[in-house]
Amino acid sequence: MTLVAVTKHVPVVDIALAAEAGVMEVGENRVQEALTKQPLLPAGLAWHFIGRLQSNKVREAATRFRLVQSVDRPELAVALNRAAEAAGTPCRALMQVNIAGSASQGGVPADESEHFIEKCLRLPYLRMSGVMAIGPHPATPDELRRAYRGLRELRDRLGRIAGPEFSVMSAGMSGDY
């Protein structure tokens, strides 16, 4: 299990202290905020992009983040592939799944995920590494467990199509645990 510390609105000095304490995976949901923080922090930090990615920020996201956790539409997958190809380095990404079935949440509907992954696998510079989801809200602990169990089962099923690299599952928010 990997803990990704979300650093949205967190001052650089606090992130540096967390890094000194051993937190080496950080997540930002705004590209511009990450770009201002990255040069001021230890080079060993692994940056995750965790928010909805705007098309005008794709180039930076594809090259400045270890993992883009929120690929939720075909156009975004194609744009990340194109940016990664231009940079000459693959872009690792997770498919965001809407496990809650909520119109207010982003993500690929679970019943469309196999078709989506098959499209992504045709993009040579996009490395789909797993799934990401935010659970239903509000939800009871049992509802959250059921949702995340379903996400794990979906990841395992899609992994049989996508291959062994498709092993990551990023799930939930701090309050879910």
Accessible surface in RSA format (square Angstrom, percent):
REM  Atomic radii and reference values for relative SASA: ProtOr
REM  Chains: A
REM  Algorithm: Lee & Richards
REM  Probe-radius: 1.40
REM  Slices: 20
REM RES _ NUM      All-atoms   Total-Side   Main-Chain    Non-polar    All polar
REM                ABS   REL    ABS   REL    ABS   REL    ABS   REL    ABS   REL
RES MET A   1   238.03 123.3 145.91  96.6  92.12 219.3 119.71 101.8 118.32 156.8
RES THR A   2    86.78  61.7  60.29  61.1  26.48  63.1  29.70  39.9  57.08  86.3
RES LEU A   3   130.82  72.9 116.51  83.4  14.31  36.0 119.68  84.1  11.14  30.0
RES VAL A   4    38.10  25.1  22.37  20.2  15.73  37.9  22.37  19.4  15.73  42.7
RES ALA A   5    27.40  25.2  21.99  33.9   5.41  12.3  27.40  38.6   0.00   0.0
RES VAL A   6    84.07  55.3  61.25  55.5  22.82  55.0  61.25  53.2  22.82  61.9
RES THR A   7     5.69   4.0   5.69   5.8   0.00   0.0   5.69   7.6   0.00   0.0
RES LYS A   8    82.64  40.3  70.46  43.2  12.18  29.0  26.36  23.7  56.29  60.0
RES HIS A   9   129.97  71.0  99.74  69.3  30.23  77.3  79.20  81.6  50.77  59.1
RES VAL A  10    45.40  29.9  43.36  39.3   2.03   4.9  44.44  38.6   0.96   2.6
RES PRO A  11    75.36  54.9  63.27  57.7  12.10  44.0  75.10  62.0   0.26   1.6
RES VAL A  12    40.36  26.6  36.80  33.3   3.57   8.6  36.80  32.0   3.57   9.7
RES VAL A  13    96.95  63.8  91.09  82.5   5.86  14.1  94.69  82.3   2.26   6.1
RES ASP A  14    66.47  46.6  60.52  60.2   5.95  14.1  15.81  37.2  50.66  50.5
RES ILE A  15     2.90   1.6   1.04   0.8   1.86   4.5   2.63   1.9   0.27   0.7
RES ALA A  16    28.02  25.8  27.43  42.3   0.58   1.3  27.43  38.6   0.58   1.5
RES LEU A  17   104.02  57.9  99.35  71.1   4.68  11.8  99.74  70.0   4.28  11.5
RES ALA A  18    32.93  30.3  25.62  39.5   7.31  16.6  32.32  45.5   0.61   1.6
RES ALA A  19    11.32  10.4   2.74   4.2   8.58  19.5   3.09   4.4   8.23  21.8
RES GLU A  20   145.34  83.4 104.88  79.3  40.46  96.3  50.04  96.8  95.29  77.8
RES ALA A  21    89.45  82.2  45.55  70.3  43.90  99.9  58.76  82.8  30.68  81.3
RES GLY A  22    52.97  65.3   0.00   N/A  52.97  65.3  31.00  85.1  21.97  49.2
RES VAL A  23    36.42  24.0  30.94  28.0   5.48  13.2  35.92  31.2   0.50   1.4
RES MET A  24    77.42  40.1  73.52  48.7   3.90   9.3  67.77  57.6   9.66  12.8
RES GLU A  25    30.76  17.7  30.70  23.2   0.06   0.1   8.51  16.5  22.25  18.2
RES VAL A  26     1.74   1.1   1.74   1.6   0.00   0.0   1.74   1.5   0.00   0.0
RES GLY A  27     0.00   0.0   0.00   N/A   0.00   0.0   0.00   0.0   0.00   0.0
RES GLU A  28     0.00   0.0   0.00   0.0   0.00   0.0   0.00   0.0   0.00   0.0
RES ASN A  29    40.60  28.0  31.77  30.7   8.83  21.3   4.93  11.9  35.67  34.5
RES ARG A  30   123.54  51.9 119.77  61.1   3.77   9.0  40.93  55.9  82.60  50.1
RES VAL A  31     5.36   3.5   1.22   1.1   4.14  10.0   1.22   1.1   4.14  11.2
RES GLN A  32    91.95  51.4  90.79  66.4   1.16   2.8  42.84  91.2  49.11  37.2
RES GLU A  33    34.63  19.9  27.72  21.0   6.91  16.5  24.40  47.2  10.23   8.4
RES ALA A  34     0.00   0.0   0.00   0.0   0.00   0.0   0.00   0.0   0.00   0.0
RES LEU A  35    31.44  17.5  23.53  16.8   7.90  19.9  23.75  16.7   7.68  20.7
RES THR A  36    87.81  62.5  76.32  77.4  11.50  27.4  72.29  97.1  15.52  23.5
RES LYS A  37    13.21   6.4  13.11   8.0   0.10   0.2  13.21  11.9   0.00   0.0
RES GLN A  38    22.77  12.7  12.84   9.4   9.92  23.6  11.52  24.5  11.25   8.5
RES PRO A  39    98.44  71.7  57.89  52.8  40.55 147.4  70.96  58.6  27.48 170.8
RES LEU A  40   122.53  68.2  93.66  67.0  28.88  72.6 100.01  70.2  22.53  60.6
RES LEU A  41    14.45   8.0   0.31   0.2  14.13  35.5   3.17   2.2  11.27  30.3
RES PRO A  42    62.43  45.5  46.75  42.6  15.68  57.0  58.98  48.7   3.45  21.4
RES ALA A  43   111.70 102.7  69.94 107.9  41.76  95.0  81.37 114.6  30.34  80.4
RES GLY A  44    55.19  68.1   0.00   N/A  55.19  68.1  33.15  91.0  22.04  49.4
RES LEU A  45    13.38   7.5   0.29   0.2  13.09  32.9   0.29   0.2  13.09  35.2
RES ALA A  46    16.12  14.8  11.38  17.6   4.74  10.8  16.12  22.7   0.00   0.0
RES TRP A  47    17.09   6.9  15.40   7.5   1.69   4.0   9.94   5.3   7.15  11.6
RES HIS A  48     9.65   5.3   9.65   6.7   0.00   0.0   9.65   9.9   0.00   0.0
RES PHE A  49     2.78   1.4   2.78   1.7   0.00   0.0   2.78   1.7   0.00   0.0
RES ILE A  50    43.24  24.6  28.63  21.3  14.61  35.2  28.63  20.6  14.61  39.6
RES GLY A  51    11.26  13.9   0.00   N/A  11.26  13.9  11.26  30.9   0.00   0.0
RES ARG A  52   155.48  65.3 132.60  67.6  22.88  54.5  65.94  90.1  89.54  54.3
RES LEU A  53     0.89   0.5   0.51   0.4   0.38   1.0   0.67   0.5   0.22   0.6
RES GLN A  54   111.32  62.2 104.90  76.7   6.42  15.3  37.62  80.1  73.70  55.9
RES SER A  55    91.71  77.5  74.65  99.6  17.06  39.3  39.98  85.1  51.72  72.5
RES ASN A  56   110.31  76.1  78.74  76.1  31.57  76.0  46.58 112.1  63.73  61.6
RES LYS A  57    48.78  23.8  48.78  29.9   0.00   0.0  19.39  17.5  29.39  31.3
RES VAL A  58     7.86   5.2   7.66   6.9   0.21   0.5   7.66   6.7   0.21   0.6
RES ARG A  59   163.22  68.5 160.09  81.6   3.13   7.5  63.20  86.4 100.02  60.6
RES GLU A  60    35.77  20.5  35.14  26.6   0.64   1.5  10.53  20.4  25.24  20.6
RES ALA A  61     0.00   0.0   0.00   0.0   0.00   0.0   0.00   0.0   0.00   0.0
RES ALA A  62     4.55   4.2   0.00   0.0   4.55  10.3   0.00   0.0   4.55  12.0
RES THR A  63    58.47  41.6  28.66  29.1  29.81  71.0  22.51  30.2  35.95  54.4
RES ARG A  64   106.28  44.6  91.91  46.9  14.37  34.2  32.15  43.9  74.12  44.9
RES PHE A  65    14.21   7.1   0.00   0.0  14.21  37.0   1.73   1.1  12.48  35.7
RES ARG A  66   118.70  49.8 100.23  51.1  18.47  44.0  43.99  60.1  74.71  45.3
RES LEU A  67     5.31   3.0   5.31   3.8   0.00   0.0   5.31   3.7   0.00   0.0
RES VAL A  68     0.09   0.1   0.09   0.1   0.00   0.0   0.09   0.1   0.00   0.0
RES GLN A  69     8.03   4.5   8.03   5.9   0.00   0.0   0.00   0.0   8.03   6.1
RES SER A  70     1.07   0.9   0.70   0.9   0.37   0.9   0.70   1.5   0.37   0.5
RES VAL A  71     0.00   0.0   0.00   0.0   0.00   0.0   0.00   0.0   0.00   0.0
RES ASP A  72    17.07  12.0   4.44   4.4  12.63  29.9   1.07   2.5  16.00  16.0
RES ARG A  73    51.31  21.5  50.48  25.7   0.83   2.0  26.72  36.5  24.59  14.9
RES PRO A  74    51.25  37.3  48.83  44.5   2.42   8.8  51.14  42.2   0.10   0.7
RES GLU A  75   118.16  67.8 108.41  82.0   9.76  23.2  72.08 139.4  46.09  37.6
RES LEU A  76     4.35   2.4   0.89   0.6   3.46   8.7   4.17   2.9   0.18   0.5
RES ALA A  77     1.82   1.7   1.82   2.8   0.00   0.0   1.82   2.6   0.00   0.0
RES VAL A  78    58.59  38.6  58.47  52.9   0.12   0.3  58.47  50.8   0.12   0.3
RES ALA A  79    24.76  22.8  22.02  34.0   2.74   6.2  22.73  32.0   2.02   5.4
RES LEU A  80     0.00   0.0   0.00   0.0   0.00   0.0   0.00   0.0   0.00   0.0
RES ASN A  81    14.81  10.2  14.81  14.3   0.00   0.0   0.00   0.0  14.81  14.3
RES ARG A  82   150.57  63.2 148.65  75.8   1.92   4.6  65.54  89.6  85.03  51.5
RES ALA A  83    13.13  12.1   5.39   8.3   7.74  17.6  11.54  16.3   1.59   4.2
RES ALA A  84     0.00   0.0   0.00   0.0   0.00   0.0   0.00   0.0   0.00   0.0
RES GLU A  85    95.33  54.7  84.62  64.0  10.72  25.5  18.23  35.3  77.10  62.9
RES ALA A  86    93.29  85.8  49.54  76.4  43.76  99.5  61.57  86.7  31.72  84.0
RES ALA A  87    53.34  49.0  14.65  22.6  38.69  88.0  26.51  37.3  26.83  71.1
RES GLY A  88    56.42  69.6   0.00   N/A  56.42  69.6  25.21  69.2  31.21  69.9
RES THR A  89    60.05  42.7  59.62  60.4   0.43   1.0  34.72  46.6  25.32  38.3
RES PRO A  90    59.39  43.3  45.24  41.2  14.16  51.5  45.24  37.4  14.16  88.0
RES CYS A  91     2.82   2.1   0.55   0.6   2.27   5.3   2.27   5.8   0.55   0.6
RES ARG A  92    76.05  31.9  72.65  37.0   3.40   8.1  43.44  59.4  32.61  19.8
RES ALA A  93     0.00   0.0   0.00   0.0   0.00   0.0   0.00   0.0   0.00   0.0
RES LEU A  94     0.00   0.0   0.00   0.0   0.00   0.0   0.00   0.0   0.00   0.0
RES MET A  95     0.00   0.0   0.00   0.0   0.00   0.0   0.00   0.0   0.00   0.0
RES GLN A  96    19.83  11.1  19.83  14.5   0.00   0.0   0.02   0.0  19.81  15.0
RES VAL A  97     1.67   1.1   0.00   0.0   1.67   4.0   0.00   0.0   1.67   4.5
RES ASN A  98    19.93  13.7  14.88  14.4   5.05  12.2   1.82   4.4  18.11  17.5
RES ILE A  99    38.37  21.8   9.22   6.9  29.16  70.3  12.10   8.7  26.27  71.3
RES ALA A 100    33.78  31.1   2.68   4.1  31.09  70.7   6.41   9.0  27.36  72.5
RES GLY A 101    67.82  83.6   0.00   N/A  67.82  83.6  34.18  93.8  33.64  75.3
RES SER A 102    35.49  30.0  27.49  36.7   8.00  18.4  23.10  49.2  12.39  17.4
RES ALA A 103   116.07 106.7  69.51 107.3  46.56 105.9  82.17 115.7  33.90  89.8
RES SER A 104   108.58  91.8  64.98  86.7  43.60 100.4  57.93 123.4  50.65  71.0
RES GLN A 105    42.42  23.7  29.51  21.6  12.91  30.7  21.67  46.1  20.75  15.7
RES GLY A 106    34.92  43.1   0.00   N/A  34.92  43.1  21.88  60.0  13.05  29.2
RES GLY A 107    17.92  22.1   0.00   N/A  17.92  22.1   0.00   0.0  17.92  40.1
RES VAL A 108     7.67   5.0   6.11   5.5   1.55   3.7   7.67   6.7   0.00   0.0
RES PRO A 109    57.81  42.1  56.04  51.1   1.76   6.4  57.81  47.7   0.00   0.0
RES ALA A 110    45.20  41.6  38.49  59.4   6.71  15.3  38.80  54.6   6.41  17.0
RES ASP A 111   132.97  93.1  91.48  91.1  41.49  98.1  51.91 122.2  81.07  80.8
RES GLU A 112    95.08  54.6  91.60  69.3   3.48   8.3  29.98  58.0  65.10  53.1
RES SER A 113     1.13   1.0   1.13   1.5   0.00   0.0   0.00   0.0   1.13   1.6
RES GLU A 114    80.26  46.1  79.56  60.2   0.70   1.7  22.00  42.5  58.26  47.6
RES HIS A 115   109.48  59.8 106.45  74.0   3.03   7.7  79.93  82.4  29.55  34.4
RES PHE A 116    10.19   5.1   8.95   5.5   1.25   3.2  10.10   6.1   0.09   0.3
RES ILE A 117     0.00   0.0   0.00   0.0   0.00   0.0   0.00   0.0   0.00   0.0
RES GLU A 118    66.54  38.2  63.03  47.7   3.51   8.3  18.10  35.0  48.43  39.5
RES LYS A 119    80.81  39.4  77.10  47.3   3.71   8.8  40.03  36.0  40.78  43.4
RES CYS A 120     0.99   0.8   0.85   0.9   0.15   0.3   0.11   0.3   0.88   0.9
RES LEU A 121    77.56  43.2  48.98  35.0  28.58  71.8  51.30  36.0  26.26  70.7
RES ARG A 122   171.02  71.8 143.02  72.9  28.00  66.7  72.00  98.4  99.02  60.0
RES LEU A 123    31.16  17.4  28.54  20.4   2.62   6.6  28.54  20.0   2.62   7.1
RES PRO A 124    86.57  63.1  69.22  63.1  17.35  63.1  81.07  66.9   5.50  34.2
RES TYR A 125    67.21  31.4  67.21  38.2   0.00   0.0  24.89  18.7  42.31  52.2
RES LEU A 126     7.66   4.3   0.00   0.0   7.66  19.3   0.00   0.0   7.66  20.6
RES ARG A 127    89.84  37.7  86.79  44.2   3.05   7.3  25.55  34.9  64.29  39.0
RES MET A 128     9.30   4.8   0.29   0.2   9.01  21.5   0.29   0.2   9.01  11.9
RES SER A 129     3.02   2.6   3.02   4.0   0.00   0.0   0.71   1.5   2.31   3.2
RES GLY A 130     0.00   0.0   0.00   N/A   0.00   0.0   0.00   0.0   0.00   0.0
RES VAL A 131     0.00   0.0   0.00   0.0   0.00   0.0   0.00   0.0   0.00   0.0
RES MET A 132    12.02   6.2  12.02   8.0   0.00   0.0   9.50   8.1   2.52   3.3
RES ALA A 133     1.16   1.1   0.00   0.0   1.16   2.6   0.07   0.1   1.09   2.9
RES ILE A 134    63.19  36.0  61.26  45.6   1.92   4.6  61.26  44.1   1.92   5.2
RES GLY A 135     1.85   2.3   0.00   N/A   1.85   2.3   0.37   1.0   1.47   3.3
RES PRO A 136    34.24  25.0  29.69  27.1   4.55  16.5  30.47  25.2   3.77  23.4
RES HIS A 137   162.77  89.0 131.54  91.4  31.24  79.9  85.64  88.3  77.14  89.8
RES PRO A 138   120.69  88.0 103.64  94.5  17.05  62.0 104.62  86.4  16.07  99.9
RES ALA A 139    31.81  29.3   0.66   1.0  31.16  70.9   5.43   7.7  26.38  69.9
RES THR A 140    72.06  51.3  68.88  69.8   3.17   7.6  68.84  92.5   3.22   4.9
RES PRO A 141    90.09  65.7  86.95  79.3   3.14  11.4  89.58  74.0   0.52   3.2
RES ASP A 142    80.00  56.0  76.94  76.6   3.05   7.2  17.08  40.2  62.91  62.7
RES GLU A 143    71.21  40.9  67.61  51.2   3.60   8.6  17.23  33.3  53.98  44.1
RES LEU A 144    21.72  12.1  21.72  15.5   0.00   0.0  21.72  15.3   0.00   0.0
RES ARG A 145   131.41  55.2 125.26  63.9   6.16  14.7  60.39  82.5  71.03  43.0
RES ARG A 146   140.67  59.1 132.56  67.6   8.11  19.3  59.42  81.2  81.25  49.2
RES ALA A 147    18.33  16.9   5.81   9.0  12.52  28.5  16.94  23.9   1.40   3.7
RES TYR A 148    25.22  11.8  24.11  13.7   1.11   2.9  24.61  18.5   0.61   0.7
RES ARG A 149   110.92  46.6 105.62  53.8   5.31  12.6  36.65  50.1  74.28  45.0
RES GLY A 150    32.93  40.6   0.00   N/A  32.93  40.6  26.67  73.2   6.26  14.0
RES LEU A 151     0.35   0.2   0.00   0.0   0.35   0.9   0.28   0.2   0.07   0.2
RES ARG A 152   101.50  42.6 101.50  51.7   0.00   0.0  35.79  48.9  65.71  39.8
RES GLU A 153    87.68  50.3  83.03  62.8   4.66  11.1  29.87  57.8  57.81  47.2
RES LEU A 154     6.35   3.5   6.07   4.3   0.28   0.7   6.09   4.3   0.26   0.7
RES ARG A 155    46.32  19.4  46.13  23.5   0.18   0.4   1.84   2.5  44.48  27.0
RES ASP A 156    54.93  38.5  46.02  45.8   8.91  21.1  23.07  54.3  31.87  31.8
RES ARG A 157   110.43  46.4 109.56  55.9   0.87   2.1  44.57  60.9  65.86  39.9
RES LEU A 158     0.30   0.2   0.30   0.2   0.00   0.0   0.30   0.2   0.00   0.0
RES GLY A 159    14.84  18.3   0.00   N/A  14.84  18.3   9.20  25.3   5.63  12.6
RES ARG A 160   183.90  77.2 145.58  74.2  38.32  91.2  79.37 108.5 104.53  63.3
RES ILE A 161    67.15  38.2  39.26  29.3  27.89  67.2  44.66  32.2  22.49  61.0
RES ALA A 162    23.42  21.5   0.32   0.5  23.09  52.5   1.09   1.5  22.33  59.2
RES GLY A 163    21.60  26.6   0.00   N/A  21.60  26.6  20.66  56.7   0.94   2.1
RES PRO A 164   132.44  96.5 105.57  96.2  26.87  97.7 119.76  98.9  12.69  78.8
RES GLU A 165   117.81  67.6 106.19  80.3  11.62  27.7  53.22 102.9  64.59  52.7
RES PHE A 166     7.24   3.6   0.23   0.1   7.02  18.3   0.23   0.1   7.02  20.1
RES SER A 167    67.57  57.1  54.64  72.9  12.92  29.8  34.44  73.3  33.13  46.4
RES VAL A 168    46.42  30.5  41.25  37.3   5.16  12.4  46.42  40.3   0.00   0.0
RES MET A 169    61.67  31.9  32.62  21.6  29.05  69.2  31.50  26.8  30.16  40.0
RES SER A 170    29.59  25.0  23.14  30.9   6.45  14.9  11.24  23.9  18.35  25.7
RES ALA A 171    18.87  17.3   4.17   6.4  14.70  33.4   4.71   6.6  14.16  37.5
RES GLY A 172    23.72  29.2   0.00   N/A  23.72  29.2   0.00   0.0  23.72  53.1
RES MET A 173   113.12  58.6 106.10  70.2   7.02  16.7  97.94  83.3  15.18  20.1
RES SER A 174   109.61  92.6  84.41 112.6  25.20  58.1  51.60 109.9  58.01  81.3
RES GLY A 175    78.36  96.6   0.00   N/A  78.36  96.6  44.71 122.7  33.65  75.4
RES ASP A 176    44.07  30.9  20.13  20.0  23.94  56.6   1.08   2.5  42.99  42.9
RES TYR A 177   179.20  83.7 111.66  63.5  67.54 175.7 122.64  92.2  56.56  69.7
END  Absolute sums over single chains surface
CHAIN  1 A     9574.5       7373.7       2200.8       5363.9       4210.5
END  Absolute sums over all chains
TOTAL          9574.5       7373.7       2200.8       5363.9       4210.5
